[in-house]
Amino acid sequence: MANTRKLLACVPEQIPAYKPHEKSMTMQRLAGHIGELPSWAVNTIRLTTLDLTPPGGSGFKPFLASTRTELLETFDKHVADARAAIAGATDDDLHVVWSLVYQGKTVLQMPRMAVLRSVVMNHIIHHRAQLGVYLRLNNIAIPGMYGPSADDAKAFGV
């Protein structure tokens, strides 16, 4: 989560509508999605089914931060909530099958522990890498994730 936060801290407020391709999310939506994804750990632990489009109810509303501060504060809150939910879960809780429903159809069903790894963690890492590309394409320095990045000239003796 610390690496993800470092990258979110680089998101510029000046180009929220930027996207590298017409099928891509905007920078604002991608950053917001990364910011909200830790909350999925809470949904995974507390619910057995998450319906993104419940009949007659309010469905999933994408998070769009207006400022970098709002983005980081939201991410930090969701990370803290996720850590608490995971810490409070028992081994039995983690073996319960969890379902994701969209427009009345079950699109995903697996044990909570698998959801935490694939839908939460891997999903965050996937979108974090996408965000790195968005930043790079806008000449914004990328912080190192697993050591120095190419933008850390000192690390490479440049």
N, C-alpha and C positions, 0 to 999 in steps of 0.2 A: 504494500500500500504506500510505503514511503516513496518508492520509485514512481508510482503512478501519480502521486501528489506533486513530485518534482516536475513531471511533464505538464500536468494541469496548470501549474504556476507559470508556465511559459505561454499559455494561450493568450493571444492579443485580443483586446476588446474592440479594436478598430475594424476587424474584418470578420464579423460574425457570419456573413452570408457566403464566405469563401467555400468553394468545393472544387476538387480537382477534376471532376467529371460530372456530367449531368445526372448520372445515376447515384452519385455519392451523396452522403449526408452533408449538411453545411458544417462548418467548423463549430458553430454554436451548438448545433444538435449533437454532434459527435462528442464534444467536451461534456455537454450535459448528460449524455448517455453514460459516459464513463463515470461522471460524478454521482449518478443515481444507482449504478450497478451494485455497489455494496449493499444497498437496501434489499436487494434480491436475496441476500443471505438471511435477512430477517424474515422475509416472506417464506423462504424455504423452511425455516425452523418453525415458524408459528402457524403456517397453513399446511394443509395437505393438498389443496388445489388452488391455483391462482388462475382466475378467469380474467383475461385482459379485456374482454368485451362482454361483460355480464348483461343478460337481457334486462332491459328496464333500469339498469344502473349506470353509474358513471364508470367508464372504462379507464384504461391506462392513459394517463396524461404525460407526455414527454416533458422532461425538465429542460428548460431553456434559461440558463443563467444570464442575467443582464450585465453582470460585472464579474471580474476575476475573483473578487472577494466573495461574492455570493456563491460562485462555483466551488471555491475552496472550502468555505464554511459548510456548504451542503455535503460535499464529499467527506469532510472530517466528521460530521455528525453521523452520516451513514456508516462510515468505517467503525466509529465507536459503538453504534447500535449493533452492527454486525458482529463485532468481537464479543459483545455481551451476550447476544443470542447464541452464538456458537459455544461460548464458555458454559452457558447454562444447559446445553443439550446433552443428553445421555447417549450412550452407544445405541440403546434401543430407539431413541428418537431419530438417530441418523440412519437407521435401517428402514424407517417408514417410507413407503413409496409416495412420491410427490408428483403432481400432475400440473401441466400447463395447458390451459384451454384458450382457444382463440376462435371466435365466431361459432361457438357451439361444438367445436371439434377438439379432441384431445390431441395436441401436437407433440407432447413429450410426457413420458412417464418413466421415472427411475427413482431409486432410493435417494433420500435427501443427501447423503454423503457424496453421491455421484453428481447431484445437481450443484452442490457447493463447489466441486472441483471443475466441472465442465461449464455449467451455465453461469456461474459466478466468476471464479478465478480465471479460467481460460478465456472467457468472454471479455473480461477486463483487459487481460494481456493482449488479446487480439486487437481490440479497439485502441488500446494504448499505442500499439505499433502503427496503426492507421493514423492516429493523431501525430505521431512522430513524422510521418511522411507529409502530412498537411503542413506542419511547422517547417520542415526542411524545404518544401516547395516555396515557402514564403521567406526563406533566408533567415529563419529564427533559429538561434542556437539550441541544440538538443543536449540536455544533460545526460550523462552516462547512466545506464541502467545496471550494467554488470561490470563496471569498470569505466574508464574514461571513454568519452565519445570522440568523434572526429573533430568536434568543436573545441575540445580541450587541448589546445596547442601545446601546452606545457607537457602533457603526458606523452607527446610524440616528439618532443625536442624541436618543435617548429617555432 
